[in-house]
Amino acid sequence: MRSPSTLSPTPAAPGGLPLIGHVHRLARDPLAFITSLRERGDVVRIRMGPTPAYVVTDPALTRRVLVTDAADFAKGGRIIDALRVFFGDGLATVADGDTHLRNRRLMQPMFNKAYIETRGPDMIDQVRSMVRDWPEGSPRDVFADMNDVALAVFLAALFGTGLPDHLQSEFTALMPEIMKGTIRQTVLPSWLTRLPLPAHRAHAGRVRRLRELVDQAIDHRRSSAPVSSPLDQAAEPQGCPHAARARQGAGLFDALLDARQPLTHQQLQDEAITLLTGAIETTGTTLAWTLYEISQNPRVEERLRAELSSVCPGRPLVAGDLDRLPYARRVLRESIRKYGPAWMVTRTATRDVSLGGHRIPEGADVVWSPYLHQHDPAFFPEPDVFDPDRWTAERAHLARGSFLAFGDGRRKCIGENFAWMELQIILATILQTWPRLCLTSRRPRAQAVVTVKPDAMTLAFHRRATE
């Protein structure tokens, strides 16, 4: 580490204004602004209101923040503070320390691949029942559809089958508005977010209602979960505390309800909200962009359908097929690379620290951007081109740690295994159900909210391959 006297001045981003700093640029064109910082240096100082923040543009330095020197960069910053308003102290936002480690260890078994696979049949049934009822040939808002499907699938996986319809519909209505309110609180100056404005009161009301819905879902799960008999318990494999719940009708959340070290009511709420948000917004966004890219790349669609036909010819998808669909996974991975899902994440410096030869003061926000790294031409040649084959074994090494959609280190997304399973199930089921899809709107533009979502996109689905 360099001594303070040899540290380089941190370059400042141009275009800052008094009082608001670079908020206007983050609000007006955030993706262009964040990617432009790469040209300014490995670490660039911006201002979010009057407060400075340090954007890391070099993926090697981001790895230091997330992995090598993670103790110097705690989970925090403006984005995390805004998310805590409705996440509470869920796994994604709780401070580093004993509580985070305890809860992560407690939740890890529910995201082991073998345990997730017990939910596969119900997830496939849920997707099939929704997508087969779409009217043929009618333009559909694909982003909304994918969020609805992702939410329904995750609710079935999380809380088991039989969740009342009204809960699902209210979750679907609330989540997009809550995410909009959260990102608004992230980019606005902190003094402005504390004013009792109508938009802020509405956001707080939606958060309260979300917690009420989570309570109802948890109560439903508790009341409908089968009680295992002593014989059932004796038959459970030793060392597998969740085996009794891995049966028809159960949900992933039962692993927390059955935990030997139970969470408090508040903790159950926080974790449910964290899981729902992480599984819906990112999954829906990725799927919408994937369907768009398929509609624009006939060769990609042809290879996807050929792979699917060879793996499950003349029969519906089953969970055991997923590992035999490598090209579908490459297509999804390329969608995640090109479009996010998250575009800006923050940490907080726990002490004065040198990063890439620049001094980061204690308490400062440190910003890293998966979108910025995943569009770096040094690691992803022609980054705006959709190319699933950049993820073949021969070429994937070129990424060299720049694919950070799921984070890295001890705070890496715990639900990555589930995300891949859900994405593959939904994509494969749509392709099996609908032999042809076509874009019916103009080409969508990327819009940075929490994820990088399409501003407008409609597709039509057809049951005949050609018309």
N, C-alpha and C positions, 0 to 999 in steps of 0.2 A: 504494500500500500504506500502510495506517495505521501510525503510529509505535506502539511497544509501549505507550505510556501511554494511547493512545486505543482500544486493542482492547477489545472487549466480553467480559465473562465468558461462558464457554461453558456453556450450561445442561446440567445433569446429568439423566440419566434417573432416574426414581424406582424404588424397589424393590430397590436394590442391597443385598447382604448382605456381612458380613465374610468375608474370604478368597476367596469365590467370585464376588463382584460380581454381575453380571447373568446368570451362566451358567445359573442355574435357570430364568430367564425365556426364555433362548434355547433351552434344552432342552425346556421344557414347551410353549410356544406361540410359536415364533419369528416366524411371519408376523404375528401380531397385535402382538407386541412391536415388531418393526422398523417396521411401518407406523404405530404409535402415536407414534413419535418425530417424525413430521412436525409434530405439534401443539406440540412443545417448541421448535422453532427450525430454522434452516437447517443448523446444525451442532450435534450433541448428543453429549455425552460419556457413554460407558458404561464399565463395567469388565468385562474378561474375566479372571476371577480377580482378582488385585490390580492388574493392569495396565490403565491407561486406554486407550480407543480412541475415535476420533472418527467418528461416523456423519454422512455428508453426505446431507441430505434434499432439497436443491434441485438439480434436474438441471443448471441452469446452472453451479453450483459443481462438480458432478461432471464436467462437461465441462472445467472448468479443471484438475481433477486428472488427467484422461485425455489431454487434448489441449494446451490453452494453456500450462499450467505443468507439463507431464509430467515435466520434469527434476527438479522438486521432490518428486515422488511416485513412487518407484521400485517396481517389481514386487516385492512382499514382503508381510509380515504373517503372522498366524497361519494363515490358510487356505493361503496359498502355501507356507509352511514345512511344513505338514502334507502338502500335495500333493507336495512335493519328495521325501518319503520313498519314494514309488514312481514318480513321474515322473522323478526325477533332474533333470538340467538340460535337459529338453525345452523346446520353444519356448514353452509356456505358463508355465513356471516359471523359466527361466534368467534371471539378473540382466540388467538393462539394460546395454548396452555393445556392444563389438565382436563378441563371440560371438553375441549375439542377432541383430544385424544380419546377420552372415555367414550364420547358419543360416536366417534368414527369407528372405534372397535366394536361398539354395540351394534352399529348399523351395517358393518361390513358383510356379515353372513347373508343378509337379505339381498345383497348385490353380487354374491358369488354366482358364477355362470350356471352351475348345476341347480341352484335354487331358483334363479330367474327362469330357467327352462321349464319349470313346473307350471309357469303361467302361460307358456306358449300357446296351448290349444285355445284357452279362453281369449287371448289377445287376437289370434287369427280369426276366431268366430266373430268377435266384435267388429273387426275391420271389414270382414266379408259382408256382414249384415248391413253395414252403413254404405259402403261404396256400390253395392249392387243395386241399391234403390235410387241412385242418381238418374234423373231423366236423360235419356239418350239425346245427344246432339245439342243440348242446351248449354250456353255459356255459363260457366260457374266461377265464382270467386275462389280460386284455388288456395290462396293463403288462408282464407277463412275456413275452407273445407279441411285443410290439413291441420289447422289448429283444433278444429272440432274433433277430427278423427284421433289425433294424438292425445287430446284430453280424455276422450272416451276410453281409449285403449289403456292409458295410464291409470285412470280411475279403476278400471276393471282389474288391472294388475295390482294396484296398491291396496284397494279396499275389498277386492273379491267381487264375485258376481252378485247381481241383485241390488245394486245401489239404486235408490229411488230416482226416477227420471228428473224430478224437479231439482235435485241437487246438481245433477250433471248440467242441466240447462242454465242454472244460475252461475255455476263455475264458468261456463263458456262465456256468459255475458260479462262477468266481472273481470276476468283476468286481463283482457286487452286494455281496458280502461285503467286498471291499476298499474300496468306496466308503463303506459303513457305518463301517468302522474308521477311515477318514480323517476323516469328519465328527466322529466321537467324539473324535479327537485334536485337532480344531480347537476344540471348545467346552470341553474339560476344561482345568483349570489346567495349565501346562507342567510343574510339578513332578510332577503325578500321571501324566502321559504317560510319564515316564521310569522309573517303577517297573516291575519285571519281573512284571507281572500276567499271568494266563493270556490275557486278551483281547488284550493288547499283543503277547505272544509269538505268538499265533495270527495276528495281523495281519501281523507281520514274516514269518512263514512263508508266508503267501499272496503277499506281495510278491515273495519269492524265487522262488516257483513261477511267478508271472506272468512274471518275467524269463526263466526257463528256457523257457517256452512261446514267448515272443517270439523267443528264439534259434532254437528249432526252426522257427518260421515263416520267419525270415530264411534259415536254411540251406536250407529247402525251396524258397524262391524262387530262391536262387542256383543250386541244382542243377537246377531245372526251366526257368530262363529260357533261351530260345533264344539261341544265339550268332550274331550277325550276321556275314555274310560280307563281304569287301571290297566286293563289288558292292552289297550292302545299304547299307553305310556310304556309298558314293559316291552312292547315290540319295537320301540324307537331305537335306531342305531345309537350306540354309545358315542358320546361326543358330538352329537348332532341335535342341538336343543330345538331346532326349528322343524324337525322332520314331521311332527304331528300336524303342522299346518300346511305342509306341502301336499295338499290333496284338493280334490275338486271343491270349488267354492271359496277356497281360502285366498288370501291376498298377501302381498309382500309385507304390508303393514302389520300383519299378525306377528311377525318376528319381533317387532317392538313391543306389542301388547303382551307377548309371552316372555319377554326378556327377564332373566333372573335378577337384573338390576333395573327395575322399571323406571321409565322417565316420568317426570311430573306431567300434570295436565298441560301446563304452559309449554314444556319441552315437546310433547307430542304434537301440539298445535304448530309450533315453530318448524319442526321437522317435516310435517305434512305439507305445509305451505312452501317450504324450500324445495321439496321434491316435486311438487306439482309445477311450480314455476320453471324449475330447471328442465323438466321433461316435456313441457308443452311448447313454450315459446321457441326454444332452440330446435326441437324436432319439427314443428310445423313449418318453421322458416326453411329448414334444410330440405324438407320434402317438396315444398312449393317451388323452390329454385331447381330442384332435381327434375321435377316434371317439366318445368319450362325448358331446361337444357335438353331434355330428351326430345321435346317437340321441335327443337331447332337443330338437332343433330341426328339425322336418320340412321347413320352408321352406328351410333351409340345405341339407339333404340333397337336396331336389328340385332346387335350382339347381345343386348340384355334379354330380348325375347328368345333368342336361340339358346342361351344358357338356361333360362327358366324352363323351356320346353324339354331340354335334355335331362334336367334334374327331376322334374315331376311331369312327365308326359301324360296328358289326358287325365290328370287328377289334380285336386286342390293341393296347395302348399301345406306342408306339415312342418313343425318346428325342426325336425331332424334334417330338413333340406338346407337350412340356412348356411351351414358351414361349407356347402358345396356350391355356393354362389359367389365366387371370388370377384367376378367382374362387377356384379351389382354392388359389392362393397367398395370397389375402387371408384365407381360412379358416385356413390354417396360421399366418399372421402373427398373427392374432387369438388363436390358441391360445398362441403363444409370448408374446404380450403379457400374457395373463391368467394364465398359469401359470409364468412364469419365462423361461428354464429355471433359471438360477442365481438364488439369492435373496440371497446375500451374497458380496461380493468385497472384497479388501483391497489396500492399497498401504502403503508406508512413507515417511514424511516424511524427505527427505534432509538437511534443515536446518530451523531454526526458520522458520516461514512463517506468513503471515496468509492465512486463507481465509474469505471472507465476514465479515471483521472480527473473526475469532477466531484466537487464537494456537494453532498446532499445533506442539508441540515436536519437535525433531529426534529421529528414531527411533520416533516414535509410529505406531501403526496407524491408517490412515484407511480407513474402511469405506464402501462404496457398495452400493446394493441395486437391481438391475434390477427386482425385484418391487415395491419401494416406489415407484420412479419410474413404473412402468407401471400402478400403481393410484392415481395422483394424480388426483383429480377435476378439478383445474385444467386438466389436459391431456387427460384421458380421461373425459369425462362418463359417469356411471353405470359406473364401472370394473368392477363385478362382472357386468355384462351382456355376454354373448357377442354381439358385433356386427361381423361381417366387413366391413360397409360403412363402418366408420370408417376403412378404408384405401383408399377410393376417392380419386381425384385431387382431388375437391372438398373432402374432409374430412381427408385425411392430414396436411395442414400443421398441424393443431391439435396434433399430437404435439410439435412444436417441440423436437426433440432429446431427448425423454423415452423413446424406444424404444431401449434400450441392451442388448438381449439378447446381441448379438455384441460388446459393448464399443465402444471408439472409439479413435482415435489410432493411434500406432505399435504398440500391443499389441492391436489389434483382431483378432478371430478370423480366422486365415488360411483356415480351412475353410468360410467362409460360403457360397461358391458351391456347394461339394459338399453342404453341409447342405440347401440348398434343393432341389437335384436329388434327393437321397436321399429327402427328405420327400415330394416330389411323386410320385416313382415308387411309393413304398410305398402312399401314400394312394390314388392312382388305380388301382393294381393290385387293392387290396382291394375298392374300389367296383365295379370291373369284374367281379371274381370272385364277389362276394356282393351280390345285389340288395337284400337287407334285413338290417339289424342292429338288435338291441334290447338294452337294458340288462336284465340278469337279477339284479342285486344292488341293494342300497340305493344311494342317491346317494353317490358317494365324497367323502371329505374331503381337502383339500389337506394334504400332510405334507411339511415342509421337511427334506430330507436334504442331498444336494449339490444336486439339483434339487428342484423342487416336484412331488412325485409323488403319485398317488392312494393313499390308505391301503388301499383294497380296491375292485376293480372287475371285474365279469364281464359279458361281452356274448355273445350267441348270434348266429350268422350263418346266413342262410337263402338258398337258391338261387332262391326265388320272392319276387317283390316284395310280394305280399299273401298271407295265409293265413287 
